[in-house]
Amino acid sequence: MTSSTSKPVPVKLDPDIRERIKRLAAGRNRSAHWIMREAIEQYVEREEKREAFRRDGVRAWNEYQAAGLHATQEEADAWLARLEAGEDAEQPECRV
């Protein structure tokens, strides 16, 4: 992010949080501004990933509801165990 595209945004923080941010900043030889930007950036990235995961789950559920294709838990566990062991295993066959 370049400074030419950055715009200040006011954020109201209670005094306790402000002091905690100042302590973190001092301990890392950074500014409080840097700590807040970093925290917001990490939060947004984490929440975007969480939302994408949720959307993927909803999409998978909708596909299952429409098609009924599935593998059993035992088949999935066995497949994942082979992958974890470093084997190049084919995924289980899906069926209705």
N, C-alpha and C positions, 0 to 999 in steps of 0.2 A: 504494500500500500504506500503510495507516495504522498508527501505532505500536500501536494497541490489538489489531491482528490479527497483528503481528509477534512472533515468538518467537526467542530466541537459540538458535543452533546452534553447537556447538563444532566448530572445524575445525583440524586439526593441519597446520601449515605448517613447512617446514624454514626455518632461519634466513636463508638466502639469499633465498628468496621473500619472507619478511617484510620484509627490508631493501629489496628492490626495490619492494614495495608502499608502504613508508614514503616512499621517494624520490619515487615517482609522486604520492603524496598531497601531499607538501610542494610539489612543483612545480605542482600544480593548486589549491593552497590548499583542499584537501579532507581529510577524515579517512581513515585507512586503512580504516575500516569502510565508508565511502561507496565507496571504490575497489573493495573486495571485493564489495559488494552489486551495484554496477554491472557488474562482470565476470561475476558469476554470472547476473544478469538477461540480459545479452547472450548468454552461452553457452546458456542455456536457450532463448531465442528462436531462436537460430541452429539449435540441434539439433532443435527442434520443426519448423522449416521444412525441415530436411534430412530428417527422418522423414516429413513429409507428402509431400515430393518422391519419396522412396523408395516410399511406399505408392501414389502416383499411377502410378509406373513399373510396379510389380507389377500394379496394376489394369489398366493399359493392356496389359501383356503377356498377362495372363489373358484379356482381351477379344479380343486378336488370336488367341490360341491357340484360343479357342472359335469365333470367327467367320471368321477368316482375312482380314478386311478390311484393306487397306493401300493406300498410295500409294507410288510409287517414289521413290527418293532424288532423282532428277532433277526430278520433279514438285514435291516438297517444296521443293527448293532454289530452283526458279523462282518458286514461290509466295512464299517468304520474301524473295527478292530484290525482288519487286514490292511487298511490304509495306514493306520497308526503304526503297524509293524513294518511299514515301508514297502509293502507289496503293491503292485500295480493291478488293483482289483477293479473289475467292472461293477458298476452299480447294479443293485438288484432289479429284476424285471418288475415293472409295475403292472398291476392287474386290477380289474373291477371287483 
